Amino acid sequence: MNENNVEDKRHLRSIKTRQKLLEAAREVFIQEGFHKATITQIIKKARVGYGTAYVHFEGKEDFLVVLMENVMEKFYEIAEAAFLPASVNEAEEMIHKQTNEFLKMAEDEQKMLQVFEQAIGISPLVSEKWKNIREKFIQRISEDIAYAQRNGLARKDVHNELVARGWFFTNEMYLWEIVRNKYEHPVEQIAKNIASIYIKGLYL
C-alpha cells in the first residue's frame, strides 16, 4: 500500500470521526440544552476517545459553532437563490417564496435553534458567530435590493443596506417567535403579510 492510500484512509477516518462527534453533539445539545451539555457527554455518546475528540474540537462551544454553521447554511441556501426578477410581480413571488421557506426552515430546525438561542445568551463566541451569520444574510439581501434598484423595480431614494438590515431583522424576529412556540398564525400567513408590507414599501 502506497503512502497516498494510507493518507487517504487516515483522512477518511478523521472525517467520519468528526461527523460522528457532531451527530452526538447535536443529540446531547437537544436533550440537555446548551448550559447543561458537557463535552464528556458528547464524547461518550460518540464512543470515541478523549484525545481523539480534542483533536477535532476544543470544547462544547466549538461543537455548537460548527452545528450552527451547518444549520444556517440551509437557511443561506434559500437567501442565495438567484434573484433576477424582470418585473415587480416576479419579485413579489420570489420574495414571498423565500420568506415562507426561511420561516418553514425555522419550524424544521426548531430544536437546534432553541439550543442556539440559549448559547447566544451565554457564550460570547457563539454570540459573535451569530452576528457574523446575520451580516452574511444582510449583505445578500442588500445585493438583491441593489439589483432591483438598478433595474428600475425598486425605489432609489432608500439605502439598500439599511433596508436590508430592517428586512432581515423582521424575519429574524419571527424566526425566534417560531423557535419559542409563540407564533399564533400559520407560517404561510406570516410570510405573506410581512413580504407584502416589505414589497409595497420598497418596490415601485
C-alpha positions in Angstrom: 0.0 0.0 0.0 1.5 3.3 -1.0 1.7 6.4 1.2 -1.1 8.2 -0.6 -3.6 5.4 0.1 -2.6 5.3 3.7 -3.0 9.1 3.9 -6.4 8.9 2.2 -7.7 6.2 4.6 -6.5 8.2 7.6 -8.2 11.4 6.2 -11.4 9.4 5.6 -11.4 8.1 9.2 -10.8 11.6 10.5 -13.8 12.9 8.6 -16.0 10.0 9.8 -14.9 10.6 13.4 -15.6 14.3 13.2 -19.1 13.6 11.8 -19.8 11.1 14.5 -18.8 13.7 17.1 -21.1 16.3 15.5 -24.0 13.9 15.4 -23.5 13.1 19.0 -23.2 16.7 20.0 -26.5 17.6 18.2 -28.3 14.8 20.2 -26.8 15.9 23.5 -27.5 19.6 22.9 -31.1 18.9 22.0 -31.6 16.6 25.0 -29.7 18.6 27.6 -29.7 22.2 26.3 -26.5 24.2 25.8 -26.0 25.1 29.5 -26.2 21.5 30.9 -24.5 19.7 28.0 -20.9 18.7 28.6 -18.0 17.6 26.4 -17.9 14.3 28.3 -21.5 13.5 27.4 -20.7 14.2 23.8 -17.6 12.1 23.7 -19.4 9.2 25.4 -22.3 9.4 23.0 -19.9 9.3 20.1 -17.9 6.5 21.6 -14.5 8.0 20.8 -11.5 8.6 23.0 -11.0 11.9 24.7 -7.7 12.5 22.9 -9.3 11.9 19.5 -12.2 14.2 20.3 -9.9 17.1 21.3 -8.0 16.8 18.0 -11.2 18.0 16.4 -12.9 20.2 18.9 -11.6 22.2 21.9 -14.9 22.3 23.8 -18.6 22.4 23.5 -18.7 25.9 22.1 -16.6 24.7 19.1 -19.2 21.9 18.6 -22.0 24.4 18.6 -20.4 26.9 16.3 -19.9 24.1 13.6 -23.5 22.9 14.1 -24.7 26.5 13.8 -22.8 26.9 10.6 -24.3 23.7 9.2 -27.9 24.6 10.1 -27.7 28.2 9.0 -26.2 27.1 5.7 -29.6 25.6 4.9 -31.1 29.0 5.6 -28.5 30.7 3.5 -29.2 28.4 0.5 -32.7 30.0 0.5 -31.3 33.5 0.6 -28.7 32.8 -2.0 -31.2 31.6 -4.6 -30.8 33.6 -7.9 -32.7 36.9 -7.7 -33.1 38.3 -11.1 -36.8 39.4 -11.4 -37.9 41.1 -14.6 -41.0 42.7 -13.0 -42.4 43.7 -9.6 -44.8 40.8 -9.7 -42.0 38.4 -10.3 -40.0 39.9 -7.4 -43.0 39.7 -5.2 -43.4 36.0 -5.9 -39.8 35.3 -5.3 -39.6 37.3 -2.0 -42.7 35.7 -0.7 -41.4 32.2 -1.6 -38.0 32.9 0.1 -39.7 34.3 3.2 -42.0 31.3 3.5 -39.1 28.9 3.1 -37.0 30.8 5.6 -39.7 30.6 8.3 -40.6 27.0 7.5 -37.0 26.1 8.0 -37.2 27.7 11.4 -40.0 25.2 12.2 -38.0 22.3 10.8 -34.9 23.2 12.8 -36.7 24.4 15.9 -35.0 22.2 18.4 -31.5 23.2 17.3 -32.4 26.8 17.1 -33.6 26.6 20.7 -30.1 25.5 21.6 -28.6 28.3 19.6 -30.7 30.9 21.3 -29.6 29.6 24.7 -26.0 29.7 23.7 -26.1 33.1 22.1 -27.2 34.5 25.6 -24.3 32.6 27.4 -21.3 32.3 25.1 -19.5 35.3 23.6 -18.0 33.0 20.9 -21.5 31.8 19.8 -22.9 35.3 20.0 -20.2 36.6 17.8 -20.8 33.8 15.3 -24.5 34.6 15.2 -23.6 38.3 14.4 -21.4 37.1 11.5 -24.1 34.9 10.2 -26.6 37.8 10.4 -24.3 40.1 8.5 -23.9 37.5 5.7 -27.7 37.5 5.2 -27.9 41.2 5.3 -25.2 41.5 2.7 -27.0 39.1 0.4 -30.4 40.9 0.8 -28.6 44.3 0.2 -27.3 42.9 -3.1 -30.8 41.8 -4.2 -32.2 45.3 -3.4 -29.4 47.0 -5.3 -30.2 44.8 -8.3 -33.9 45.8 -8.1 -32.9 49.5 -7.9 -30.5 49.3 -10.8 -33.2 47.7 -12.9 -35.9 50.2 -12.1 -38.0 47.9 -10.0 -37.4 49.4 -6.6 -37.1 52.9 -5.1 -33.8 54.6 -5.4 -34.3 57.1 -2.6 -33.6 54.5 0.1 -30.3 53.0 1.2 -30.2 49.3 0.2 -28.1 48.1 3.2 -30.4 49.9 5.7 -33.5 48.4 4.2 -31.8 45.0 4.0 -31.0 45.2 7.7 -34.6 46.1 8.6 -35.9 43.3 6.4 -33.6 40.7 8.0 -34.5 41.8 11.5 -38.2 41.4 10.7 -37.6 37.8 9.5 -35.3 37.1 12.5 -37.9 38.3 14.9 -40.4 35.9 13.5 -37.8 33.1 13.4 -37.3 33.4 17.2 -41.1 33.6 17.7 -41.3 30.2 16.0 -38.4 28.8 18.0 -40.2 29.8 21.2 -43.5 28.5 20.1 -45.0 32.0 20.5 -46.5 32.4 17.0 -50.3 32.3 16.7 -50.6 32.2 12.9 -49.5 29.8 10.2 -46.1 30.4 8.8 -47.5 30.9 5.3 -49.7 33.7 6.6 -46.9 35.4 8.5 -44.7 35.2 5.4 -47.4 36.5 3.1 -48.1 39.5 5.3 -44.6 40.6 6.1 -43.4 40.1 2.5 -46.4 42.2 1.2 -45.5 45.1 3.5 -41.8 44.9 2.5 -42.6 44.8 -1.2 -45.2 47.6 -1.1 -42.7 49.8 0.8 -39.7 49.2 -1.5 -40.9 48.3 -5.0 -42.4 50.7 -7.5 
